[in-house]
Amino acid sequence: MRAFNFSAGPATLPTEVMLEVQEQLLNWQNSGMSVMELSHRSPEFAGILNETELDLRDILALPDHYRIIFCQEGASAHWDMIPLNLLQGNHQADYIETGYWSYRAIEEGRRYCNINIAASNRIDHFSALPDRAEWRLNPKAAYVHYCSNETIDGLEFFWTPDVGNVPLVVDMSSHFLSRPMDITKFGMVYAGAQKNIGPAGLSLAIIREDLLKPAAPGTPFLMDYHGQFHAHSMLNTPPTFTIWVAGLVFKWIKRNGGLTQMAVRNAEKARLLYDFLDKSAFYRNSVKVQDRSLMNVPFHLREPALDEVFLKEAELSGLKQLRGHRVVGGMRASIYNAMPIEGVQALINFMADFERRYG
């Protein structure tokens, strides 16, 4: 019996997809080989890569002037790749600080240019998004970077910032493909795979065509978006297996109503969990209601001394990987696309019972 896995990443995958992988693992499409054994230069893998991109374009309704790059690096590598590729001789960039991951991007970006922190919610302990009216953007910046869903702090943007003519760059790792989004509002979108896309070991970059220019001199060749695009994401051997599984996940999304239906399911799961938390005096979530993430729900027990008891009993109940990030402690339930509503209900039932026994 499969457990309910609430990990923030690598996260749970759709059971249907896992069964497809299992069925074809040793003998992909009667080839006598696993996808893991296919040459990345073979026509078979070229077909997988092309079909995966086409399905993603279809899901996103992505216009032709946006290019998709499949990268072997994780999303954090893009913190360096973005300034190396997008500064183009400029030495100024705007960053929005809304939590741990946007902070990490800022610290990495400082290696390459002068960073203007145009807005920050640090003073609020990352419990609410900074008011757009208080942002101080630099119109001469090469780009504006932000993280649209903070997995650790549990904040999500439900609006797209208007930054004028400056390209908007967004880390969508932890809510990519969770609901419809207008990609044309962005100069670049990037996301790690291990949330809603597939297994770890892959990231995606979606870049507007006019921003695809040769990277800064001295840039490692694998970190050059321009070079990667013109090599069809194959400057070196790509993560072939992970790309294949990502393609299966894209087909699963399409079979299950696309992003519109993902949004309905995700909103309902989050509503159930937040409603329970809000009615309880034993658990708390400190994020401002309108900024609460639908993907990552951090919460704390009234008595932190019970944390380890909670985690042990949850584990025994088949509710896995609920420990909060080491930076903030407490608990965190990540309820991505593949988490069924039954998993959220099982968690709520456990939490209610735990509160009755220890509250």
LUMNUPA-301458 format. One record per residue (C-alpha): residue number from 1; residue in one letter; x, y, z. Coordinates in nm, 3 decimals. Example, Ala and Ser with C-alpha at 12.3 -4.5 7.8 and 13.67 -1.06 7.14 Angstrom:
BEGIN
(pt 1,"A",(1.230,-0.450,0.780));
(pt 2,"S",(1.367,-0.106,0.714));
This chain:
BEGIN
(pt 1,"M",(0.000,0.000,0.000));
(pt 2,"R",(0.139,0.342,-0.097));
(pt 3,"A",(0.173,0.601,0.176));
(pt 4,"F",(0.055,0.959,0.149));
(pt 5,"N",(0.379,1.147,0.085));
(pt 6,"F",(0.367,1.515,0.189));
(pt 7,"S",(0.730,1.588,0.099));
(pt 8,"A",(0.807,1.930,-0.050));
(pt 9,"G",(1.032,1.760,-0.301));
(pt 10,"P",(1.112,1.515,-0.437));
(pt 11,"A",(0.738,1.492,-0.412));
(pt 12,"T",(0.469,1.235,-0.469));
(pt 13,"L",(0.405,1.136,-0.830));
(pt 14,"P",(0.070,1.031,-0.982));
(pt 15,"T",(0.008,0.663,-0.921));
(pt 16,"E",(-0.103,0.618,-1.283));
(pt 17,"V",(0.232,0.751,-1.401));
(pt 18,"M",(0.426,0.528,-1.163));
(pt 19,"L",(0.240,0.226,-1.296));
(pt 20,"E",(0.321,0.329,-1.655));
(pt 21,"V",(0.688,0.360,-1.561));
(pt 22,"Q",(0.677,0.019,-1.393));
(pt 23,"E",(0.515,-0.143,-1.695));
(pt 24,"Q",(0.767,-0.002,-1.943));
(pt 25,"L",(1.078,0.013,-1.729));
(pt 26,"L",(1.251,-0.289,-1.880));
(pt 27,"N",(1.098,-0.281,-2.225));
(pt 28,"W",(0.997,0.061,-2.351));
(pt 29,"Q",(0.748,0.028,-2.640));
(pt 30,"N",(0.874,-0.325,-2.716));
(pt 31,"S",(1.221,-0.194,-2.795));
(pt 32,"G",(1.383,-0.448,-2.564));
(pt 33,"M",(1.545,-0.158,-2.376));
(pt 34,"S",(1.464,0.080,-2.094));
(pt 35,"V",(1.437,0.451,-2.165));
(pt 36,"M",(1.735,0.478,-1.928));
(pt 37,"E",(1.936,0.286,-2.187));
(pt 38,"L",(1.833,0.477,-2.499));
(pt 39,"S",(2.095,0.692,-2.665));
(pt 40,"H",(2.004,1.058,-2.631));
(pt 41,"R",(2.100,1.092,-2.998));
(pt 42,"S",(1.865,0.816,-3.109));
(pt 43,"P",(1.548,0.886,-3.308));
(pt 44,"E",(1.354,0.718,-3.025));
(pt 45,"F",(1.467,0.969,-2.765));
(pt 46,"A",(1.433,1.257,-3.012));
(pt 47,"G",(1.068,1.156,-3.039));
(pt 48,"I",(1.028,1.150,-2.659));
(pt 49,"L",(1.185,1.494,-2.623));
(pt 50,"N",(0.976,1.646,-2.900));
(pt 51,"E",(0.651,1.498,-2.771));
(pt 52,"T",(0.727,1.611,-2.416));
(pt 53,"E",(0.780,1.968,-2.533));
(pt 54,"L",(0.467,1.967,-2.748));
(pt 55,"D",(0.252,1.842,-2.459));
(pt 56,"L",(0.393,2.109,-2.228));
(pt 57,"R",(0.325,2.378,-2.489));
(pt 58,"D",(-0.030,2.251,-2.523));
(pt 59,"I",(-0.088,2.252,-2.144));
(pt 60,"L",(0.043,2.607,-2.113));
(pt 61,"A",(-0.101,2.739,-2.442));
(pt 62,"L",(0.253,2.862,-2.500));
(pt 63,"P",(0.313,3.094,-2.800));
(pt 64,"D",(0.584,3.008,-3.052));
(pt 65,"H",(0.807,3.299,-2.951));
(pt 66,"Y",(0.871,3.134,-2.613));
(pt 67,"R",(1.139,2.868,-2.613));
(pt 68,"I",(1.163,2.569,-2.379));
(pt 69,"I",(1.497,2.441,-2.253));
(pt 70,"F",(1.532,2.117,-2.057));
(pt 71,"C",(1.824,2.154,-1.817));
(pt 72,"Q",(2.016,1.893,-1.623));
(pt 73,"E",(2.079,2.141,-1.343));
(pt 74,"G",(1.835,2.192,-1.057));
(pt 75,"A",(1.643,2.517,-1.023));
(pt 76,"S",(1.905,2.666,-0.790));
(pt 77,"A",(2.161,2.661,-1.074));
(pt 78,"H",(1.945,2.919,-1.253));
(pt 79,"W",(2.030,3.172,-0.982));
(pt 80,"D",(2.370,3.193,-1.154));
(pt 81,"M",(2.253,3.125,-1.508));
(pt 82,"I",(2.002,3.411,-1.506));
(pt 83,"P",(2.250,3.696,-1.447));
(pt 84,"L",(2.508,3.531,-1.673));
(pt 85,"N",(2.254,3.523,-1.956));
(pt 86,"L",(2.022,3.817,-1.897));
(pt 87,"L",(2.244,4.100,-1.773));
(pt 88,"Q",(2.390,4.152,-2.123));
(pt 89,"G",(2.638,4.414,-2.001));
(pt 90,"N",(2.399,4.573,-1.753));
(pt 91,"H",(2.511,4.569,-1.389));
(pt 92,"Q",(2.176,4.624,-1.220));
(pt 93,"A",(1.893,4.385,-1.137));
(pt 94,"D",(1.585,4.401,-0.914));
(pt 95,"Y",(1.493,4.120,-0.676));
(pt 96,"I",(1.185,4.073,-0.460));
(pt 97,"E",(1.246,3.901,-0.125));
(pt 98,"T",(0.952,3.699,0.003));
(pt 99,"G",(1.115,3.402,0.178));
(pt 100,"Y",(1.408,3.165,0.196));
(pt 101,"W",(1.435,3.076,-0.173));
(pt 102,"S",(1.411,3.432,-0.302));
(pt 103,"Y",(1.674,3.525,-0.041));
(pt 104,"R",(1.905,3.253,-0.173));
(pt 105,"A",(1.858,3.381,-0.529));
(pt 106,"I",(1.950,3.732,-0.412));
(pt 107,"E",(2.268,3.614,-0.242));
(pt 108,"E",(2.376,3.429,-0.555));
(pt 109,"G",(2.287,3.720,-0.782));
(pt 110,"R",(2.519,3.949,-0.585));
(pt 111,"R",(2.813,3.764,-0.740));
(pt 112,"Y",(2.736,3.920,-1.078));
(pt 113,"C",(2.572,4.260,-1.038));
(pt 114,"N",(2.435,4.527,-0.809));
(pt 115,"I",(2.117,4.392,-0.657));
(pt 116,"N",(1.834,4.626,-0.566));
(pt 117,"I",(1.597,4.455,-0.321));
(pt 118,"A",(1.292,4.633,-0.455));
(pt 119,"A",(1.062,4.486,-0.191));
(pt 120,"S",(1.093,4.258,0.111));
(pt 121,"N",(0.864,4.113,0.374));
(pt 122,"R",(1.148,4.012,0.609));
(pt 123,"I",(1.019,4.255,0.873));
(pt 124,"D",(0.696,4.050,0.880));
(pt 125,"H",(0.896,3.726,0.918));
(pt 126,"F",(0.782,3.624,0.570));
(pt 127,"S",(0.421,3.590,0.681));
(pt 128,"A",(0.274,3.811,0.404));
(pt 129,"L",(0.370,3.932,0.059));
(pt 130,"P",(0.503,4.289,0.039));
(pt 131,"D",(0.240,4.541,-0.069));
(pt 132,"R",(0.287,4.617,-0.439));
(pt 133,"A",(0.245,4.990,-0.369));
(pt 134,"E",(0.566,4.979,-0.164));
(pt 135,"W",(0.787,4.822,-0.430));
(pt 136,"R",(1.076,5.042,-0.542));
(pt 137,"L",(1.172,4.917,-0.886));
(pt 138,"N",(1.467,5.039,-1.091));
(pt 139,"P",(1.351,5.113,-1.449));
(pt 140,"K",(1.710,5.055,-1.569));
(pt 141,"A",(1.735,4.705,-1.423));
(pt 142,"A",(1.820,4.421,-1.659));
(pt 143,"Y",(1.536,4.213,-1.510));
(pt 144,"V",(1.310,4.174,-1.205));
(pt 145,"H",(1.335,3.838,-1.026));
(pt 146,"Y",(1.089,3.689,-0.780));
(pt 147,"C",(0.976,3.350,-0.646));
(pt 148,"S",(0.603,3.304,-0.696));
(pt 149,"N",(0.561,3.028,-0.436));
(pt 150,"E",(0.779,2.998,-0.128));
(pt 151,"T",(0.781,2.632,-0.022));
(pt 152,"I",(0.930,2.689,0.323));
(pt 153,"D",(0.728,2.989,0.434));
(pt 154,"G",(0.407,2.889,0.253));
(pt 155,"L",(0.337,3.208,0.056));
(pt 156,"E",(0.203,3.222,-0.298));
(pt 157,"F",(0.150,3.502,-0.549));
(pt 158,"F",(-0.200,3.489,-0.696));
(pt 159,"W",(-0.123,3.794,-0.910));
(pt 160,"T",(0.151,3.875,-1.158));
(pt 161,"P",(0.355,4.187,-1.082));
(pt 162,"D",(0.344,4.463,-1.344));
(pt 163,"V",(0.706,4.579,-1.382));
(pt 164,"G",(0.673,4.781,-1.700));
(pt 165,"N",(0.916,4.708,-1.981));
(pt 166,"V",(1.176,4.534,-1.764));
(pt 167,"P",(1.173,4.155,-1.821));
(pt 168,"L",(1.003,3.969,-1.536));
(pt 169,"V",(1.182,3.649,-1.429));
(pt 170,"V",(1.007,3.404,-1.199));
(pt 171,"D",(1.099,3.091,-1.008));
(pt 172,"M",(0.778,2.886,-1.032));
(pt 173,"S",(0.931,2.562,-0.906));
(pt 174,"S",(0.676,2.471,-0.642));
(pt 175,"H",(0.350,2.568,-0.812));
(pt 176,"F",(0.432,2.528,-1.181));
(pt 177,"L",(0.143,2.349,-1.357));
(pt 178,"S",(-0.081,2.376,-1.049));
(pt 179,"R",(-0.325,2.619,-1.218));
(pt 180,"P",(-0.357,2.819,-1.542));
(pt 181,"M",(-0.097,3.096,-1.571));
(pt 182,"D",(-0.036,3.347,-1.849));
(pt 183,"I",(0.329,3.283,-1.939));
(pt 184,"T",(0.329,3.579,-2.180));
(pt 185,"K",(0.351,3.815,-1.882));
(pt 186,"F",(0.703,3.687,-1.815));
(pt 187,"G",(1.037,3.723,-1.983));
(pt 188,"M",(1.146,3.395,-1.831));
(pt 189,"V",(0.997,3.119,-1.617));
(pt 190,"Y",(1.201,2.844,-1.457));
(pt 191,"A",(1.110,2.549,-1.238));
(pt 192,"G",(1.266,2.243,-1.083));
(pt 193,"A",(1.101,1.917,-1.175));
(pt 194,"Q",(1.060,1.754,-0.836));
(pt 195,"K",(0.728,1.915,-0.741));
(pt 196,"N",(0.463,1.893,-1.016));
(pt 197,"I",(0.674,1.785,-1.314));
(pt 198,"G",(0.853,1.460,-1.233));
(pt 199,"P",(1.157,1.315,-1.055));
(pt 200,"A",(1.450,1.526,-0.938));
(pt 201,"G",(1.738,1.589,-1.176));
(pt 202,"L",(1.567,1.816,-1.429));
(pt 203,"S",(1.466,2.180,-1.451));
(pt 204,"L",(1.284,2.374,-1.721));
(pt 205,"A",(1.350,2.722,-1.852));
(pt 206,"I",(1.089,2.896,-2.066));
(pt 207,"I",(1.241,3.206,-2.223));
(pt 208,"R",(1.100,3.473,-2.451));
(pt 209,"E",(1.285,3.459,-2.781));
(pt 210,"D",(1.424,3.815,-2.769));
(pt 211,"L",(1.604,3.734,-2.441));
(pt 212,"L",(1.792,3.437,-2.586));
(pt 213,"K",(2.131,3.593,-2.651));
(pt 214,"P",(2.484,3.454,-2.604));
(pt 215,"A",(2.581,3.450,-2.237));
(pt 216,"A",(2.850,3.666,-2.076));
(pt 217,"P",(3.212,3.583,-2.169));
(pt 218,"G",(3.351,3.313,-1.945));
(pt 219,"T",(3.013,3.149,-1.884));
(pt 220,"P",(3.044,2.768,-1.860));
(pt 221,"F",(2.902,2.631,-2.183));
(pt 222,"L",(2.636,2.423,-2.008));
(pt 223,"M",(2.499,2.740,-1.844));
(pt 224,"D",(2.446,2.926,-2.171));
(pt 225,"Y",(2.073,2.933,-2.250));
(pt 226,"H",(2.143,3.046,-2.607));
(pt 227,"G",(2.373,2.752,-2.665));
(pt 228,"Q",(2.140,2.506,-2.496));
(pt 229,"F",(1.845,2.615,-2.708));
(pt 230,"H",(2.037,2.583,-3.035));
(pt 231,"A",(2.158,2.238,-2.926));
(pt 232,"H",(1.798,2.131,-2.856));
(pt 233,"S",(1.878,2.093,-2.483));
(pt 234,"M",(2.155,1.848,-2.567));
(pt 235,"L",(2.487,2.025,-2.524));
(pt 236,"N",(2.564,1.717,-2.317));
(pt 237,"T",(2.368,1.404,-2.231));
(pt 238,"P",(2.036,1.524,-2.088));
(pt 239,"P",(1.851,1.345,-1.805));
(pt 240,"T",(1.670,1.116,-2.046));
(pt 241,"F",(1.473,0.912,-1.793));
(pt 242,"T",(1.351,1.217,-1.603));
(pt 243,"I",(1.241,1.387,-1.926));
(pt 244,"W",(1.046,1.075,-2.023));
(pt 245,"V",(0.868,1.062,-1.685));
(pt 246,"A",(0.795,1.436,-1.706));
(pt 247,"G",(0.632,1.368,-2.042));
(pt 248,"L",(0.414,1.101,-1.882));
(pt 249,"V",(0.311,1.350,-1.613));
(pt 250,"F",(0.218,1.606,-1.880));
(pt 251,"K",(-0.005,1.347,-2.046));
(pt 252,"W",(-0.160,1.266,-1.708));
(pt 253,"I",(-0.243,1.635,-1.659));
(pt 254,"K",(-0.403,1.650,-2.003));
(pt 255,"R",(-0.608,1.334,-1.935));
(pt 256,"N",(-0.731,1.480,-1.609));
(pt 257,"G",(-0.871,1.808,-1.733));
(pt 258,"G",(-0.556,2.016,-1.780));
(pt 259,"L",(-0.457,2.307,-1.559));
(pt 260,"T",(-0.817,2.419,-1.509));
(pt 261,"Q",(-0.903,2.094,-1.336));
(pt 262,"M",(-0.571,2.089,-1.147));
(pt 263,"A",(-0.666,2.431,-1.007));
(pt 264,"V",(-1.009,2.307,-0.891));
(pt 265,"R",(-0.861,2.004,-0.716));
(pt 266,"N",(-0.578,2.197,-0.556));
(pt 267,"A",(-0.805,2.473,-0.427));
(pt 268,"E",(-1.036,2.219,-0.266));
(pt 269,"K",(-0.749,2.032,-0.095));
(pt 270,"A",(-0.605,2.355,0.041));
(pt 271,"R",(-0.947,2.479,0.157));
(pt 272,"L",(-1.006,2.163,0.359));
(pt 273,"L",(-0.669,2.182,0.531));
(pt 274,"Y",(-0.671,2.556,0.603));
(pt 275,"D",(-1.032,2.540,0.730));
(pt 276,"F",(-0.926,2.275,0.977));
(pt 277,"L",(-0.621,2.472,1.090));
(pt 278,"D",(-0.822,2.792,1.135));
(pt 279,"K",(-1.078,2.619,1.357));
(pt 280,"S",(-0.814,2.463,1.579));
(pt 281,"A",(-0.649,2.619,1.884));
(pt 282,"F",(-0.393,2.337,1.886));
(pt 283,"Y",(-0.238,2.409,1.542));
(pt 284,"R",(-0.153,2.739,1.379));
(pt 285,"N",(-0.057,2.875,1.039));
(pt 286,"S",(0.076,3.232,1.055));
(pt 287,"V",(0.057,3.329,0.686));
(pt 288,"K",(-0.179,3.610,0.587));
(pt 289,"V",(-0.494,3.444,0.452));
(pt 290,"Q",(-0.486,3.591,0.101));
(pt 291,"D",(-0.119,3.495,0.056));
(pt 292,"R",(-0.142,3.133,0.171));
(pt 293,"S",(0.011,2.882,-0.067));
(pt 294,"L",(-0.215,2.617,-0.215));
(pt 295,"M",(0.086,2.387,-0.254));
(pt 296,"N",(0.281,2.411,0.073));
(pt 297,"V",(0.103,2.442,0.407));
(pt 298,"P",(0.337,2.500,0.704));
(pt 299,"F",(0.192,2.471,1.053));
(pt 300,"H",(0.307,2.453,1.413));
(pt 301,"L",(0.172,2.272,1.716));
(pt 302,"R",(0.076,2.477,2.021));
(pt 303,"E",(0.323,2.266,2.218));
(pt 304,"P",(0.651,2.224,2.022));
(pt 305,"A",(0.753,1.951,2.267));
(pt 306,"L",(0.496,1.730,2.090));
(pt 307,"D",(0.652,1.772,1.746));
(pt 308,"E",(0.845,1.445,1.749));
(pt 309,"V",(0.548,1.253,1.886));
(pt 310,"F",(0.330,1.398,1.609));
(pt 311,"L",(0.579,1.304,1.339));
(pt 312,"K",(0.630,0.950,1.471));
(pt 313,"E",(0.259,0.880,1.497));
(pt 314,"A",(0.191,1.033,1.156));
(pt 315,"E",(0.458,0.810,1.004));
(pt 316,"L",(0.298,0.504,1.160));
(pt 317,"S",(-0.034,0.616,1.013));
(pt 318,"G",(0.110,0.625,0.659));
(pt 319,"L",(0.144,1.006,0.651));
(pt 320,"K",(0.502,1.060,0.544));
(pt 321,"Q",(0.754,1.348,0.539));
(pt 322,"L",(0.559,1.610,0.731));
(pt 323,"R",(0.858,1.761,0.908));
(pt 324,"G",(0.896,2.133,0.839));
(pt 325,"H",(1.210,2.276,0.682));
(pt 326,"R",(1.502,2.307,0.924));
(pt 327,"V",(1.496,2.688,0.881));
(pt 328,"V",(1.149,2.729,1.036));
(pt 329,"G",(1.078,2.398,1.212));
(pt 330,"G",(0.728,2.276,1.279));
(pt 331,"M",(0.537,2.080,1.016));
(pt 332,"R",(0.466,2.122,0.649));
(pt 333,"A",(0.219,1.946,0.424));
(pt 334,"S",(0.297,1.978,0.054));
(pt 335,"I",(-0.016,1.899,-0.145));
(pt 336,"Y",(0.092,1.914,-0.507));
(pt 337,"N",(-0.111,1.799,-0.808));
(pt 338,"A",(-0.051,1.430,-0.744));
(pt 339,"M",(-0.167,1.438,-0.381));
(pt 340,"P",(-0.522,1.297,-0.384));
(pt 341,"I",(-0.791,1.462,-0.176));
(pt 342,"E",(-0.808,1.138,0.022));
(pt 343,"G",(-0.454,1.207,0.144));
(pt 344,"V",(-0.549,1.551,0.274));
(pt 345,"Q",(-0.858,1.411,0.444));
(pt 346,"A",(-0.649,1.136,0.605));
(pt 347,"L",(-0.410,1.402,0.737));
(pt 348,"I",(-0.696,1.609,0.878));
(pt 349,"N",(-0.849,1.303,1.046));
(pt 350,"F",(-0.513,1.219,1.204));
(pt 351,"M",(-0.458,1.578,1.320));
(pt 352,"A",(-0.804,1.593,1.476));
(pt 353,"D",(-0.746,1.267,1.660));
(pt 354,"F",(-0.401,1.382,1.775));
(pt 355,"E",(-0.553,1.704,1.908));
(pt 356,"R",(-0.819,1.509,2.100));
(pt 357,"R",(-0.555,1.293,2.264));
(pt 358,"Y",(-0.289,1.558,2.338));
(pt 359,"G",(-0.476,1.887,2.343));
